[in-house]
Amino acid sequence: MTVSRALHALAVVCLVGLGGLAGGSRAQATTEPSEVQALNSILGRWGLKASSLWNISGNPCTGIAIDTTDHNTPSFNPAVKCDCSFNNQTTCHITHLKVYAKDVTGSIPEEFRNLTYLRNLNLAQNYLSGPFPAFFGNLTLMEYLTVGINSLSGSVPKELGNLRNLKMLSCGSNRFTGPLPPELGNLTEMEQLYIASAGVSGQIPSSFSNLRKLKIVWASDNNFTGKIPDFIGNWTDLNTLRFQGNSFQGPVPSSFSNLTKMNDLRIGDLVEGSLSLDFIRNMKNLSILILRNSKISATIPSNIQEYTRLGILDLSFNNLTGPIPQSLFSLPSLAYLFLGNNSLSGSLPSVKSSTLKNIDLSYNYLSGGIPGWIDEENLQLNLVANNFVIDSSNTSVPAGLNCLQRGWPCNRGSPLYYSFGINCGGVRSIAASDGILYEADGATLTTASSFVTDSQKWGVSTVGLFVNSPNVSYVENSLSQFTNTFDSELFQSTRLSPSSLRYYGLGLENGNYTVKLQFAETAYPDSPVWQSNGRRVFDIYIQGVRVEKDFNIKQEAGGVSLDAVAKQYTAAVTSNFLEVHLFWSGRGTCCIPRQGYYGPAISAISLSPFDFEPTVSNRPLGSTSRKNKYKILIGGTVGGAAVVFFLLLFGCLKWVQIRRRKSTLQDDADFQDISDRPHTFSYAELRDATGDFNAENKLGEGGFGPVYKGKLPDGRTVAVKQLSVTSHQGKRQFLAEISIISAVQHRNLVKLLGCCFEKEKRLLVYEYLENNSLDRALFGSSGGGLQLDWAVRYEICVGMARGLAYLHEESRLRIVHRDVKPSNVLLDGDLNPKISDFGLAKLYDEKMTHITTRIAGTIGYLAPEYAMTGHLTEKVDVFAFGVVVLEILSGRPNAALDEHGNRVYLLEWVWNLRESKSESVLDMMDPSLSWYNEEEAARLVAVALLCTQAPPVLRPAMSRVGAMLAGDAEVDEVAAKPGYLRALEFGDLSSSYTATTTSTPPAGGGGGVTSISTSTTGPPSPLPISPSGGHTLI
C-alpha cells in the first residue's frame, strides 16, 4: 500500500510538472494587482473563496480562467475569466465574473469600481440588498450585466445609460421603485432587457424608441401605466415580448403588425380600451400567443389557419364572439388552446388535429352535440359553464359535467346541503379541529379539467398552463410543519393553478354563508436565500365579486412562510350555488423557485351557515338518517321477538356446523371490525382477472406470496398479491395490511384498491404500476427498458423522501416500513416513485422511543442497531433510504463483485472516494448518465451519508431529508466514516455498535430492548451479502 501511494504521488508530481511546462508561455502573465485586491475583497465580504481551479498561487487569471472553459459551466462558480493580451501578454485583466445562485447576502461592494475591464457580470439569484450602484455606469466595457432575482432597492440608476456597449441588462425580480430612467434609451446596442417584477413604475420613456436592436423584452409584473408605446412597432428584430400584469391602457398599437419576427408574445391585464386582433396579422412566426384578459372584442381571425407554427394560444378572459372556426382546431402545431371566459357560440368543431391535447372552452355559450374526438386518449378538456345537454348517451364527458353547465342544474330548487370542507389537492379526508370534515380533493386536474364529487356536493374547475415550466405540477405537497394552526396536515397539500381555479358549492340551501379559505406559502423560505425573492400574487372572487386584489399569502402571514392564513367572508347563496374563484392577473414573480411558477394556490375551503338554521339534511339523496335507522331498529326488534324461538331451534341444529366454521366466522368478524375497509373482490373475479393466476402474468414473488398482473371487468389493470396460505403470518399480515393501508394514502405510496377474503383465500389488490420496480430499472439486464436520466433520478429520491416522511410523521397511523429497498419502490407511467409493501411495518405510539419486534428486512439495508439488537425506530428507514440513494446515483447495487472477484461494498467505496485526496466523491456517479447537476448530486451524496451514520440520533428525520433535498434546509456535514465501516476494514464487527444498542424504555414501559439473533450467517447489515434482491429476514 505504501509503495502504491508513493508511485501515485510521483505520478501526480510528474503531471504537475508537465502542466507547468505546457503552460510556460503564460507563466509570465500576472493579474493587475488592484483587480486582485478588489476580487479578494468582494469574495471575502460575501464569505466566498477563490477557486483553486483559477486562482493558482494567488493569481486569479490562471487555470480555467484563461483556457476555453465556458464561464457558464454550472460547476465553475464563482467564475472568473481573464484577458491576458495586455502589455505584450504580461498583464491580465478580469473580464468575466460570475457569482450565481450562491445565496450571497449584503450589498454590492464598492470594490467593483476597480474591475474596469469587466464585460460580463452575473450576480443573479442571490439575496443582495441595498441600492443598484450608480458606479456601474463607469464600467463602460460592460456588455452583459445581470443582477436579477435579488433584493436590491431604490431606483434604477441613470448612470447605466453610459454603458454604450451593453447588449443585455437583467435586473428583474428586485425591489426597485420609481420610473425607468430615460438615459437607458442611450443603450442602442441592447438586445435583451429583463425587467419583469423589478418594481418599477410609470410610463415607458420615449427615449426607448432608440432601442431598435432589442430582440427579447420581459417587462411583466411592474406598475407601468399609460398606453403601450407605438414605437415598439419599430423594434423590428423583436422576437419575445412579455407585457402581463401591468396597468397599461389598451389598445395594442397597430404598429405591432411590423413585428414579423415575433415568436413569443404575451400581453395581458389591460385596464382600459377595446382591442381587436388586427395587430397580429403579420406575425406568422408566432409559436406562443397569450393575450389573456386583454379587453379583446373581436371574432377569431378568419386567416387563423396561416399561423402554422402556433403551439400555445391563450385568448381567455376576453369578449370573443361568434363560432369557433374548424381551421383553428386543425392547426398542425397547436397543442394548447385556451378560449374560456368569452362569448363564443355555436357547436364544437367536428374534427381536430392530433396535436391539440389541451382545450379550454369553459364559460362560453356553446351548445349542440359532443363530437367523437372527446374520447381521444390524454385529452384535457374543460367545457364548464356552457349550454351543452349532457345525458346518459354522453359516456365520455367528465363525470359531473352536467352539474357544471350554465344554470348549475344539479339539485337546483331542491337543495340538499348546507356545509362542506375541501382538502384542496389532498388525497385523504381530514377531520379538522374546527369540527369540519375536509374531504379529499385528489382528482388529477391539469391544463383544462373539472371534477364533481359523487355526492354532487361540490366541484372544481381549473385551466391554464405553467408556460416554460420544466416540472409541471398542479398540486404541491410539503413535508413541513405549519404554524398558526392546529391542523398542520391540512396545509401539506395545496392545489395550484397558472390561470384560473374555481371551486363550486352545489345544491346548497339558500341563505348567507361563511366562506373560509385557508392558505400557507411553502415555495418562498424565510431565510435570506434567492428563492425567498419570489412573490405569489392573485385575486379572489366570491360569487363574482372581487374580495381580494393582489392577494399575497406570505405578506398576509406577516412575511412568514409555512404559517397558516385563514380568511373568512360572508356570501349570499340565492340559486343553490356558490362559486369561489382564484384568478391570476399577471402579478407576482414568474420564475422563482423555477421557470413558469406563478398563479393562485389554496390549501382548504369550508362553508357553513352564517345566520340561518339549516332545514336540509346535508346528505345526498338515498342516504339514511340516524332517526330513520332508529325506526328500523325498533321495528326489527319487535319482529325479532316473534321468531326468536325458531332462531334458537335453528341455532341448535346448526351448532356443529358453526363450530366447524368458527375460524372462518372469526376471520369475517375481524374483517368487519376494520375501519376504512376497502372494496372487496370475489376470489372468482380475481381468478378470472389473472387468468387463473397464470405464470405468464406473474410479476414477482414477495415474502408472503406471488404477485400477478390482472385485468378487471371494468378494464382496470391491477396487481394481485396472493398471500401464501401456508405462511403462519399470512392471516396476520393480511389483517395488518387491510387496517393500515386502507388508512394510508399518499402520492408516493402504492394504493390499495381492495382485497379478497374468502375462507382460506387472502388476496390484496393494488394499483398496477407499468414500469415495475426501481431495482429492475437500475440493475436489470436492460434496465427494464427504462432510461433514468438525472431529473428522473433526483425526483425519485425526493418522492421516496416524501412517502417515508408521510409514513413516519404525517399519517394518522405512524408507520416504520422496515424494508426500504429498490424492489419495494415501484415506478408509475411518469416514473414517479411509489413505496410498496409497507404493510409489514409495525405501528407505534408517538411517545415510544423504540419497538421490540422480530427483525424483518433485507440484508444490505438494515441499520446496524436493528440488525444487531432489534432496536426499531423510524431511523431504520432513514438508514435504508440513504443506501438506496447511493444505488440510484451510482447505478450499482449495494454490494457487487469487481473485475478481480472481490466484493465491493457501495457505502465503503463512496466513503473511500470522499476521503481520497486524488479522487472526487462524484466519481461514484453512474457512467450511463449523459449529464447530471453536480450541485444536486453532491447534495444527494451528502444526505445519503448523513442518513447512514451509525448512531440513529445523528440521522435526520425524513421530513428534514425532504427539506434538504428541496434546498430548504442546510445539509449537515458528516465528519468521519461510520464505525461499522472502520470495523470492516479491520475485520472486527463485534464492537461497532456499542454506542447504539442500548436504549431507555419509555416511562412505565417495562424492560429494555431484547437482543434478537437471526439465522443469517455472515456480517450484519450494512455489509450486504447480495444485491438489492437480497435475503429477507422474517
N, C-alpha and C positions, 0 to 999 in steps of 0.2 A: 504493500500500500504506500509506504514512504517513497519507494523508488518511482512508483507511478506518478505520485503527486509532484515529485521533483521534475520528472520529464515533462509533465503538463506545464509546470511553471516555466521551464526553459522554453517550451514552445510558445507560451504567451509572450515572453521577453523577445523572442525572435520575431514574432509577428509585430509587436510594437515597434521594434527596430526597423523592420521593413516598411511599416507605415510611416515612420518618421522620414525614411529615405524617399518614399513616394511623395510625401508632402513637402519635400525640401524646397520646391520652387516657391512655396508660400510661407515658408518659415520666417521670412524677414518681415512680413506684413503684421502690423500691430493696430489695434483699435485706438481711435482718438481718445486720449485719457479722460477728457471731460465727459465723453459719452459713456465710458466705462463707469465713471463715478456716478453719473446720472442713472444708468441702468441699475447698478447695485443699490443705489438709494431707493429707487422706485420699487424694486422687488423686495427690498428689506422692509419698507413701510407696509407692504402688503403681506408680509410673512412668507414670502416665497424665496426660493434659491435658484441661482443659475444652474442649468443642467450641465453635467459633465460631458454631455454629448456635443455641446457647443461652447463650453467655457473651459477650455483646457489651459491650465496654468494661469488662470485669471484673465485670459484674453478671450472675450466673448465671441470674437469673429474667427472661430476655429471650428473644426469638426463639421457637423452637418449645417452649421450656419453659413458655410461657404461652398458646400457641394450642391448637388442637384436635388436634394430632398425638398419636397414641396412644404412650405411652411403651414399649409392647411392640413397636413397629415395629423390625424387625431392624437397620436402618441407624442407628437412634437409640440409640447405645451407645458410651460411657456416656451415660446418660439422666438428665435432671433435669426434674421438673415442679414447679410452684410454685402457691401460692395467694396472690394479691395483694389480697385483700379486707380486709386488716387496716389499722387506723388510717386509715379513710376512703380506702382503696385507695392508700395511700402506702407501705405496708410489705408485702414479700413474704416468705413462709416456704417452705422446701423441704419438699415433701410426698412426693415420689417420688424414689427414687434407684435406678438400675439400673447395675450393673457385671457384665455377664453374659458368661460364656464368653470372658473376656479373659486367661485363664491368669495371673491375679494371684497372686503369692506373698506370704508373710509373714503376719502376724497381723491381726486386725481392730482398727483403730486406736481409741484412746481417744476421739478427737475425735468419734466418733459420739454421744457423750453430749450434744453441743451441738445435734444435729439433733432437737430435741424435738418438732417438728411432723411428723415422718415418719409417714406412713400406709402406705407401700408400700416395702419394701426388698428388692431382689433381688440377691444376691451369688452366685447359683448358677453351677456349672460353672467353678470356678477351682481354685486349689491353696492355699487359705488354711489355715493351720495354727494351732496354739495352742488356747486354750480358746474355748468359746462364751461371750461376755462376759455376765456377770451384769447389767451396767448396761443391757443391752437392756430389762430389766424396768422401767426408768424411762421408756421411750418409750411412754407409755401411750395415745397416739393410734394406735398401730400396728394395722393391720388385716390386712396381708399381709406375712409375714416368711419369706424364702426364703434359706437358706444351704446347700441341698442340693448334693451332689457337690463336696465339698471334702475337706480332710484335718484337720478340727477334731477335737480330742481332749478328754479329761476327761469330766466329767459334764454332762448337760443341766441348765442352771441352774434352780433352783426359782423364781427371780425372774421367769421368764417367766409365771408364774401371775398376775402383776399386770397383764398385757395383756388387760384385760377386753373390749376391742373386737376382739380378734384373731379373724379369720374363717378364716385359713389359716396353718398352720405347716408348713414344709417343711425338714427337717433330715436327710433320709436320705442314704445313701452318704457317711458320715463315719466317724470312728474313736472314737466315744464309748464310754464304759464305764459300768457300773453301771445301776441301775434308772431308770425314768422317775419324775420327782418327782411326788408326789401333788398338788402345787399346780397342775399342769396341769389338774386337774379343775375349776378355777375358770373356765376359758375357755369359758363357756357359750354364747358366740356362735360358737364354732368350727364350721365347715362342712367343712373339708378338713384332713386330717392325713396327712402323708407322712413316715414314719419307717422306710421299708424300708432294710435294710443300714446302719442307723445304728450298730450295735454295742451297743445297749442290751440289758439282760438282766432276769431276774426276772419277777415276775408283773405283770400289768397292774393298776395301782392301782384300788382300788374306787371312788375319787373320780371315775373316768372315767364312772361311771354318770350324772353330771350333763351329759355332752356330748350332749344329745339332739338337737342340730341337725346332727350330723355327717351328711354325705352321701357323703364319699369317705374311706376309710382304706386306706393302703398300709402294711403292717407286716410284710412278709415278710423272711426272712433276718436275723433277730435271734436272741437267745438267750432268748426268752420261755419261761417254764416254767409249770407248774400247769395248771389247767383253763381252757378258753376261757370267759370270764366270761358268766354267764347274762344280765347286764344289757345286753349288746349287743342283745338282743332288744327293748330299749326305744328303740334308735336307729332309730325307725321311718321316718326320712327317708333312711336309708342306701340308696345305690344301687350302691356299689362297695366291696368288701372283699377285701383280699389278705392271707392268713394262711398263706403257704407257708414252708417251710424254717425252722421254729422247733422248739421241743421241747414243744409243747402236748400235754397228755393229752386223749384223747377221753372221751366222745363230744362232738359238737357239741350245745349245749343245744337243747332242744325249743322254747325261746322264739324261736329264729331264724325260726320259722314266721310271726312277726309282721312280718317284713321284706318286705312285699308290694311295695315299690318296688325291690327288688333287681334289678339288671340284670347285674352282673358279680361273681360270687362265686368266689373261688379259695382253697380250704383244702386243705392237704396236709401230709404228712410228720408225722403224729401219732405219738406214741411209745407210747401205751398206749390201751386201751379198744377197744370194738367199736361200730361206727356203723351205724345204719340210715339210710334216706333219707327218713324221715318229716318231718324238719325243713324240707324244700323244698316241702312240699305246697301252700303258698300263694304260692310265688314264680313266678307265671305270667308275669312280665315278664322273666325271665332270657333274656339273649342269649348270655352266656358262663357256663358252669358247669364248673369244674375242681375235682374232688375226688380228685385223683390221690394214691395212696399214703396213704390216709386210714383204713385199717382198717375199710372198709365190708364188712359181712356181710349181704347182702340180695339180693333179686331186683330186676330193673329194674322201676320202678313201673308198675302196671297202667294208670295215667292219664297215661302219658308223652305221649300224643297231645295233651294240653292245653297242652303247652309249645311253642306255635306260633311263638314268637319266637326259640327256641333256635337259635343258629348254630354254637356250639362246645360240644361235650360231651366231657369227659375224665373217665372213671371208671376209668382204668387202674391197675394195681398194687393191686388190692383183692381181695375174695373174693366177687364177684358169682357167683351160681349161677342155674341154670335156663336156659331158652331165650331167644333174642333175639326180642322181640315184633315182629311185622310193622309195628305202628304206629310204632315207633322209626325204622324205615327210611323211613317215609312222612312224617315231619315236613317241613313246607313250607320252612322256613328253614335246616334243618340242613345244614351244609357240611362240618364236621369232626367225626368220631366216633372216639374212642379208647376201646376196651374191652379192650385187651390185658392179659395177665397177670392173668386172673381164672380162674374155674372154670365158665365158660359151656359149655353143651352143646346138643345138637340140631343142626339144619341151618341153613344160611343162609336169610334171608328170600328169597322168590321174586321180589319186586319191590322197587324202591327209588325214591325221588324223584330227579328230575334234578339237584337242587341238591347232593345228597350225593356229593361227589367224592373224599373222603379218609376211608378206613376202615381202622382198625387193629383186627384181631381176633386178633392173634398170641398164642401161649401160653394157649390155652384147650383145651377138649375137644370142639370142633366136629367134625362129620363129615357124611357124605352127599355129595350131588352139588354141582356148581359151577353156579350159576344163569347164565342168559344175560346178565344185566346186567354180567358181568365184562368183556364185550367193549366196554363203553362207552368212548368216547374221553376221554383225560385223567383217567382214574380212577386214583387211587393207593390200592392195596390191599395189606395185609400179612396173610397167612394162615399165617405161620411157626408151627411147633410146635402143630399141631392133628392131627386124625386123618383128614384127607381122603385119599382114594385118588386119586393123580394118575397117569393113564395117558396113552396116546397120543391118546385122544379129547379130552383137555382141552388143546386147542391154544392157548387164550388165557391160561392161567395163566403167571405169570412163570417164565422158564427156571430150572430147578434147584429149583423149589419142592418137587419130590418128595424131594429130599435134605434138606429142612428141615422135614419132618414129624416128629412125635414118634417116637422110636426112631432118628432120624437114619440112615435105611436105606442110603444110598449107601456101598457098599464096607464095610459093617459085617460083621465076621467075615472079610473078605478085604482087609486093608489094602494100600495101595499107597505111602503117603507117610510120610516121617519129618522133613521140614523144609519151610519156605516163608518168604517175606518178602512184605509188602504195603506198597506206597507209598500210604498212605491218602489218598484224594482225588486222587491224581496220575494224569495221563493217559499217562504213559510209565513203562516199567520202568527201574530204576536198579540198576546193579551197584555195590554199596557197598564201602567199604574193609574191612568185616568179612567179605568173601567171599560175602555173601548177595546174591542177585538179588531185589530188591524189585519185585514185579510191579505193573503199573499197576492202579489201582482207580478208573477213570474213569467208572464207571456213574453215571447220573443217579438219585440217591436223594433223596427229599424226605420228605413227611409220613408216608408209610406204604409202605415199599419194602423189597425184598430182592433179592439177586443171588447167583448161584453161578457160579464160573468154568467154562469149557467142560471143563476137566480134572477138575472136581469135587474140587479140592484144598482150596479154601476158599470161604467165602461171607460175606455181610454182611447185616445187617438193621437198619433204623433206623425209629424212629417219633417223632412229636412235631411240634408247630407252634411256631415263634417268634412267640408271640402279640404283636400290636401292632407287629411289625417292619415298617418301611417298605421294607426292602430285604432280602428273604428270600434267604439263601444257605446251602446245606448243605456247601459246600466253600469254603475260604478260601485264596486264593493270595497270596503275598508276593513282592516283588521284592528283599527284603533278603538280606544275607549273615549267616549264623549262626555263632556262636562255639561253642567246646567240641565241635567235630565236624570230621571230615574230609569229611563228606558234606552240605554245605550245601544242595544241591539237594533232598535228601530231606525237608527241613523247609519247603520253599517251597510245599507244598500240605498242607492239613490238612482232615480230614473233621470236621464239626461235627454235633451233634445237640442239640435242645432238650429231649430227654427220655431216650431210651434208644438206645444204639448197641452192637450186638453183632457180633463177628467170630467165625467158626467155622473150625476145622480139621476136615476131613472125611477119612475113610478113613485115619486115622493108625495106625501100628503102636503097640500098647500099650507103655507104659513111662513113665518120668519125663522131663519135658521142661523145658528152659529157655525161658521166655517173656520176650521183651524187648519192652517198649513204649517208644516214643520220642515226645517231645513238645517243643514250643517255643512260648512265648507271643509272639504278634505283635500283639495288639489293644491292649495297655496299655504305652505307651512308658515309658522310664526317666526322661525329663526331667520336671520339675515342671509338668505341664500337666493340665488337668482329666481327660483320658482316662486318665491314669495312676492315677486313683482306682478304676478298675474291678478286680474280682476274679472270676476263673473258678474255681469250686469244684465238684467232683463226686466220686463214689465209683467204685471199681474192684473188680470181682469177676472171679475166675478159677475156672472150674469150680464156680460158685455160691457160692464163699467170698469174702467181702469182704476184700481185701488192702490197700485204702487207703480211709480215710474222710476226707472233706473235703480231697481232694487238690487242691492249688493249684500249677499249673505254675510260675508266676513265683516263688512262695515257695520251691518246691523248687530253683529255679535260683539261690537266694540273693538274690532280689529283682531279678533281671535279666531283661529281655525279650530276645528274639532269641538266647537261649542254649539249646543243646540239652540236654535232660534224658533220660537213659536209665534205665529201671527194669527190673530183672530179677527174675523169680520162678521158682520151681520148682513144676511142676504135674504131677499124675499123670493119664495117659490110660488108662482101663480099658475103654472101649467104642468105641475107634477114633474118638473125638470130643472136641474141645476147644472151650470157649466162653470168650471174653473179653468182659466186659460193662462198659460205661461208663454210669453212671447218674446223672442229675441229681436230687438230693434237695432241691431248692428253695433251695439255698445259693448265695451269690455275688450280685453285683450283677445287676440285670435290664436296666439301661438305659444302659450305658456300653460302647462309644462311641456306641451308638444304642439306641432303644427296642427291646425284645424281643431283647436279645443276652445269652445265657446258655447254660449247658449244657456237656457234655464236648467235648473236642477231642483229636485224636490225629494224629500225622504218619506213624508207621510201626510195624509189628508184625512180629516174626520169631519163628520157632520152630525149635529144634534139640534133638537128644537130649542129655539131661543125664548119664546114667550107663549107657547101653547102646549096643551096636553094632547098627546097623540091619541087618535081614535082608531088607528090601524095596528096590525099585529107585528109589523117589521119582519114577517116571514113570507117566503114565496108561497104561491098557491099550491095546495096539495099537502103542505106540511101540517102536522097535528100539533095543536096547542097542548100545554100541560093540563088545562082544565078538561079538555076532551079525553086526555089519557086517563084522568081520574074517573071520568064517567065510564070508560071502557073497563077500567079495573073493577069498579063496583059491580057492574053488570056481570063481569066474568066471575066474580066471587059468588054471587047468588046462583048463577047457573052451575058453578062448580060444585056447590053443596049438594045439588040434586044427583050428581053422578059419582060422588066420592066413593060410595060403596063399590061401584063397578070398577073404578080405578084401582082400589085396593085389591080386589079379587084378581084383576088382570095383572097387577104387580106381583102377586104371589106366584101366579102361574109362570111368569117370566123371570123369576128370581135367579134361576140357574143361568139363563142366557145373559142376564145383566152382569152376573159375576164374571162370566167369561169375557164380557166386553168391557169390564171395568177399566182396564188400562186405556182402551181407546176412548171411552167416555171421559176419562180424566184428562186425556190429551185435548179433547174437544172443549172441556171446561176451561182448561188452561188457556186455550186459544181465545175463547170468548172473553176472558179477563183482560186480554191485551188491548191497551188503548191505541187509538190511531191505527187500527188494523188495516192492512192494505187489501187490495182486490184479491179475491180468492178464485183460483182457476181449478178446474177439474183435472184429474190425472189423465183422463181420456183426451181432453183438449190439449194438454202439453205433450202427450204421446204422439198425437197427430201432428202437432206443430213441429216436432223434431224428427219426424219420420221414424217413429218408434225408437227414438234415441239411437239413430243410425250413426255408425262410427264415422261416416263421412261428414257428419255435422258436428263432430266433437271439436270443441275449441281448445280444450286443455283439461288438466287434472289438478284439482286443488287438494288441500289437506283433508277435506271432508267429502270428496267425491268429484266426479267429472262435471264439466260444463259443456252444454250443447247449444248450437245455434238453432233457433226455431222461428217459424213464421205463423203468427196468429191469424184466425179467420178474418180479422179486420185489416189485415195487410201489414201490421207492425212486425218488424223483426226484433227478436228478443234473445237474451242469453238465459238459459235454464240451467241452474245448478241443481244437480241430483244428489242429495245428501245420502251418504252411504248408510244403509240400514244396519250394517254390521258394526258401525262405529258406536262405541259406548257414549261418545259425546254428541252423536248426531242429533238426538232429540233436544238436548240442552242447547246445542248450537243453533238449532232451528228456532227455538223459542227466543233465544237471546237476539238473534238477528231480526226476528219479527218485531220485538219490542223496541230494539234500539234503532234499527234502520228506518222503521216507519216514522220515528220522531226526528230523524236527522236528514235534512235535505240542504244541499249546497251545490253550487255550480261546479265545484271541483271534487264532488263525491259522486260515486256511481249511484244511480237512483234505483230503488227497489220498486218494481211495478206491481208485484203481487206474489202470491205463494200458493202452494197446494199442500193440503193436509188431509190425506185420506188413509186411514188405517196406518200401515207401516210406511206409507209413501210420504216423503217430505221433500218438497222442492221449492226453490226460490226462483222468481222470475225478475230479471234485471233488464234495464235498458241495454240494447246492443250497441257496442262501440266498434265501428267498422275498421278502425286502424289498430285494433288489438292492443297489445301491451307495449310499454316502453322498452322492456328488455328485448323484445323481438326487433323493435326499430333500431336499438343500439347495437345489439350483439348477434342478431340473426344473420344467417349466411348472406342474405342480400338486403339486410335492413328492413325486411318485411316490405320491400318496395318503396319505402319512405325515405325522403331526404330531409333530415332535420337540420335546417340552416340555423344560423346563430340566433335570429329573432325567435324562432320556434323554441329552441332550447332554453333561452332565457325565460320565455313565458311559461314553459313547463315548470321550471324551478319556482317561479312566482306563484303559479297556480297550485302547486303542491304545498307551498307555504300557507296559502290561504285556506286550503282544505284542512290541513292539520291544525291550524290556528282555530278554525271553527270547531273541530272535534275537541280540542283542549280547553278552549276558553269561552266560546260563544254559544255552543249548543246548550239547550236546557239540560241535556244529559252529558256530563263531561266524560270524554272517552279517550283512552290510550289505545292506539292502534296495535302496537307491539310487533308488527311485521311489515314495516315500510320497506319496500324494495321495488326495483323496476318492474317485476312481473305483477305487482299489485298496483301499478299505475297504468291505467288504460287511456287511450287516446281517441277522441271523437273525430268526426269528419273534418273539423277545422284544426285538429291536432291540439285541442285543449285537453289538459290532463284531468283525469278523474280518479281519485283514490278508491280502490275496491277492497273488499274482504275485511272491512273494519268491524264486522260482526263478531270477530274473535276477541275484540277488545273488551276489557273489564271496565265497568263504571266505578267511579269513586267519588265520595263526598268531597266537596271543595275544601273541607277542613282537614282532610287526611294528608299526611306527609309521605306516606308510602303505602304500597299494597303488597301483601304476601300472597303469592299465587304460583301456580305451576308455570314454568317457563314455556312460552310459545313464541316462536320467531324463527329467523333464518340465520344460520352461522354466516358471519361476514357483515351483518348489520346490527348484531346485538351489542348494546352498550356494555362496557366492562362490568359495571356494578350489577347489571341484570343477569349477565351470563354467569357471574361468579356467585351471586348470593340470592338472586331472585328479587332484588330490590327494584320495584317498578314505580316509576313516575312518568309524567309526560316527557321528561328529558330523555327517556329511552327512544322515543320517536324523533326527538331533535337530533340525537346521535345518528340514527339511521338516515335521516334526511341529509345530513352532511355527507355521508358516504355516497348516497345516490347522486347528489350534486356533482361530486368528483367524477362519478361514472359518466354523467351527462356531458361534462366538459371534456373529458379525455376520450370518450368513446370506448373505454376499456372497462372490463369487469373488475370487481374489487380485488380479484386475485387471478393471475394468469401466468403461464409459463413463458419465459423468454426464449430466445433462439438457442440458448445453451441448455434448456431444460430446467432452469432454476425458477422457482416460484417467486414472482414479483408481486408484492402487496401494494395496492394502489396508494393507500394512506402513507405508507413508509416512503414510497417513491416520490410523492408530492412533497413530503417534508424534506427529503434529501435535496430536491430541486430548490426548495425555499431557502435552505441553509447553505447552498452552494454559492461560492463566490464567482464561479465561471459560468453558471447557468441561471436561467430565469425560471421562476415557477410557472410561467406561461408556456414553457416548453412542453408542459403536460397536455396542451390543447390538442384535440382530435385533428390529425393531419388532413382528414377529409373535409374539414371546414375551409371553404374558399376565402372566407373573411369572418372576422369577429371583432366586436368592440372591445378593445383592450381594457378600457376603464371598467366596463361591466364585468368582463371576465375576471379581472383582478379582484373586484368586489365579491364575486361569487366564490372564488377560491378562499378569500379571507373569511367569508361567512361559513363556508364548509369546515375550515379548520377550527373556527370558533365553536361550531356545533359538535365537533368530535373531540373536544377536550375530555380528559379523564374525569375530573370531579364534576358531577352533574350540576352543581351550583354555578359553575362557570359557563355552562351552556345557556344561551339566551332562550327566552320563551319564543314560541313560533310567531306570536304577534310581533315581537321585536324583529325577528328574522324577516318577516314581511316588510316591516318599515325600513329595514336596512336595504333590502333589495329594491324597494321603491325610491331609495335615496332620501327618505325622510328621517333617518337616524344614522349616526356615525357607526362604522364598523369597528368594534374594539379590536385592538392589536393582541395577537396571541404571541407570547414572548418565547416559549420554549416548546420543544417536541414533547408530546404526552408521554407519561411514564410507561404506558403499555408498549409503546414503540421502542423506547430505550431498552426496556426489558427484553424485547425480541432480539435486539442486536447482540445481547449477551446470553441469549438462551435462557433467561430466568424470568418466569412469569409468576412466580409464587408470591412476590411482594409488590406487584404493580398496582394493586387495587386497595391496599390497606387503608388509604385515607378516605375511601368512598364506600366501604361496605358496611359501615355501622351507622345506624340512624336511630333517632329517638322516636318512640311511638307517640302518637297524639295523646293528649291528656285523657286518661281513662281508657286508653285503647289497648290495654293488655300488653303482651310481651313484644320483644323486638323482632327483627327480621329473621326468618328461618332460612338457613342455607339450603339450597336445593342442588342436589347432584343430578347430573344428566348422564345418559348412556352414550353420549357422543364422546369419542376419543379425539385426541389432538388438542391444540391450543384453543383457548376460549376466544370468542369474538373480542376485538375486531380483527383477529387474524384468521382470515377466511380459508376454508378448505375447498371451496368451489366457487364458480361464478354465480351470477345472480340467481340462478335456479337452484341454489344450494339445498342442504338438508334442512328440513323443517322439524323443529322440536315440538313435540306435543306434550 
